[in-house]
Amino acid sequence: MTVWTCATCAIEHPDTAEPPAVCAICADERQWVPEGGQRWTTRDELAAEGYRITVSELEPGLHAVETDHRLGIGQRGLLVRTDAGNLLWEPPGFIDDAGREAVAALGGVAAVASSHPHLTGSSIQWAHAFGAPATVWVAAADAHWVRRPDPAIRLWSDDFEPVPGVRLVRCGGHFPGSAVAHWAAGAHGRGVLLTGDTVTIGADRASVGIMRSYPNFIPMPARVTRRVRDTLLQLEFDRLYSLFHSIPTDARGIVDRSLTRAALWAEDDPATTMDT
């Protein structure tokens, strides 16, 4: 039996003799199936191709856990360290012994969580690597998107702390259960927000955006954009880490300004269209 990994999104699927016919995550309108059709890979194949896990410090208490070259969507996993256990946020779709040992040296993994179904990677393999009590937390609103059911999975609905000091906050938007992780002690006490692509950072590093589908250009309604903005503005944070990039300071102000602007554009507000 083999744990199959979708080569396009790098999400693990059940250990079966043959891979599924299609990855339901990629067949959805928010993702995509390659022109050549569905492709699968395995942990052994990825290792043979030279994939390795790297672990690097981003700031005190926060490390990146990622593959040394892009796999699937290619998100940067984040390990938040606390005195009462660590949260692994959006792990990559691969794990190796060296990566496990590096994370173990930092205190291991007590909980695994992701912003939404696209970025769950190899959550079950990472949880199994550290055994009980490592729990994979999945938003109940997105439970039907789980591709590899496992006893390590627990569902959540109300905002809560999977490890003390790190709070999961449901925002909705990109997916009904889309969430962020708020680490109040991060950025030297100014607060850090881990967003995946519940909101994602623009190329200018001075703006953020939110869409139903990023690769397929499906926009977000203004009312949903404002709801996500208002939810995030209830939190105190100065720094933001998305699936690829970071905003080192004034992240809360950037979220406010960017999502306010996005909602106005979605409504065709005259203030946004004077030069079009």
N, C-alpha and C positions, 0 to 999 in steps of 0.2 A: 504494500500500500504506500502511497506517496502523497505528501502535502503539495498541492499544486499552487503555483503562484501565477497570476495573470501578468503577462509580460508588459502590458500597457499601463495598468494601475498599480501593480505590485502588491495586490491584496491576496492573502492566503485563502485557500479553499480547502474543503474536507479531504482527508487522506482516503483516496479511493484508487481502485485499480486503473481507471481511466479518468482523464480530466473531464470536467463538465463541457457541454457543447458550446456554451457561451458564458462569459462573465456578465452577470446581470448588472453589475455596477457600470461597466463600460457600455452596455447596450442602452442604458438610460439616456434621455436627452441632455443630461448635464455632462456626460462624458463622451467617449468615442471609441469605436472599434477600428483598428487599422484598415487601410484599403485592402491589404492582403488577407484580412480575416483574423479571427481570434488566434492568439498564440499563448502558449503556456510554457512555464519553466519550473525548475525545482531548486531547492537550496543547493544540492550537490552540483547541478549544472552551473549555477551562478558562481559557486566557489571555483569550479574548474575554469570559468571565464575570467577569473581574477578579481571578483568582487571581494572587498574587505570592509569591515566596519572600522570607522575611525571615531575617536572620542576626543573632544577638545573643549577647553574652558571658554565660555563666552563672557562670563562675569562671575564673581564669587557666588557659589551656590547654583550655578546653571551651566550645564555642559551640552554641547551638540553631540548627537549620536547619529551617524549617517554613513552611507556607503561612500567609498572613495571615488566612484564615478556614478553617474546618474542611473537610477533604477526606477522604472515606472514613472509615476508623477514626479518623484525625486525630492520629496519633502525632507527637510532637516528635522530629525527627531530631537526632542529636548528633554533633558533629565534635570528635574528640579529637586534639589537636595534639601531635606529638613532633618531636624534632630529626631523626628518621630517616624521617618521613612521617606522614601523618594517616589516621586511621580515621573513615569516615563510618558511623555506626551508625543503622540503621533510617530511611533517607531517606524523605521524603514522596513521594506519588505524582505529583509534578509537579516540573518544573525549568524555569527561565527564564534568559535571558542575564544578568540582573542578579544572580540568585542564584549562578550559576556564577562570575561575576566576583568576587563577595564571598568565596566559598569559595577561589577561586584566590589572592586577596590574603592569605589566611590560610595558604597553603602547599599548597592543592589537596587531592587525594584519592589516596592510595596503595592503600587497601583499603576495601571496603564489606562490612558484615556486619549481620545482624539476629538477634534472639533466636529467631525462629521464622517460619514461612511467612506468617502474617497481616500482618507488619510489614515486608515486603521493599519495598513501595512501587515506586518507579521506579529500582531499583538499577542496572539495565542502562543506562538513560539517563544516570544520574549517572556511572557508570564510563566510558561512551563519551565523555562531556563532557571527561574528563581523560585519556583515552587510556592506552596502555601506560605504566607497568605496573599501572594500576588494576585490581585483581582483586576480583571478587565472591565472597566465601566463603560456601558453603552447607553446612550440616551434612549429612553423607552419609545419616544416618538419615531425613532429610526431603527427600532429593533428588527423590523422585517428585512433590513438590508444586511444583516449579519450573514456572512458567507460561510463561516466556519463555526458552527455552534460548539460550545464547550462549557463544562461546569465552572470554569474560571470566570465566566461572564456574569455580571450582575447589572441590572437595569436601574437607571435613575431618572427621576422626573423633576423633583424640586432641587434648587441650587443647594450644594453641599460641599464639604471638604473631604476628598478621598484620602488626603493626608493632611495633618494639621498645618494650617497656614496657606494652603492652596485651595481655592474655591472654584468649582465648576459652575458656570453661569450659562443657562440656556438663553439664546438670543433668537433662534429661528433664522429664517431668511434663505440662505443657500439650500439648506435642508430644514425640515420642520424641527429637528433636534439640534441644529447647529449651535455650537457652544464655544465659549472661551474659558481659559483657565486664568484666574487672577491670583497672582503671587504678591501679596501685600508687602513682604519684606524685601522684594527684589529692588534693583537699582538703588541700593543703599537706603532702603526704606521709602523711596518715592513711589514704589509700586510698578509691577510689570504685568503686562497682558500678553498671553500666548493665544494667538487667534487662528492658526492654520489659515484657511481662507474663508472663515466666517466673515472677516474683512481681510483684504489682502493689500499689500503695499505697492504703490505705483513706482514706475521706473525712476521718478524724480526723488524718491525717498522722502517726499514732503507731502504726500497725499495717500489716501487709502480709498478702496472701492469695495463694492459688494454687488454680486450678480447671481442670478439663478444658475447660469452656466458661463464659466469663463472661456473655455475653448470654443463654445458654440455661440457666444455673443447673445445670450438671452438675458435681457435686463431685469432689474428688480423694480417692482412697483414703488412709488414714492412712499406710500403708507408703511410698507415693510421696511424700507430704508430708514425711515424716521423711528420706527419701533426699535430696530437694532441700535441705532444711534442713542436713543433715550435709555435703553438698557445698559449700554456701555458707559454712558455718562453718570450712571449711579455709582460707578467704581472709581477709585482713586488710583491713577497710574501715570507714569511719566515716560515709560519705555514700552515698546511693542515689538514682539517677535512674531512674524507670520511664517508661512511654510518655507519661504526662501530668504527673506530679507528682514531687516531690523530698522526701527526708528529709535535712535538713542535717547532723544529728549523731546518734550512737548508733544508726546504721542496723543494725549487726551485732547489737546487743542486741535491737532491735525484730524483726529477722528470727527470731532464736532464740525469743523469747517468743511471737511471733505464730504461727509454724508449729508450735511445740510445742502451743499451745492448739488450733490447727486440727485437729491429729492426734487429740487427746483428744476433741474434739467428734465427729469422724468415727467414733470407736470407741464413742460413747455412754458415755464414762467417767463414773462417778457424780459426780466432782468438778465436772463441767461442767453437770450437769442439776438441781442442787438447787433452782433457782428457776424451773423450767419446768413 
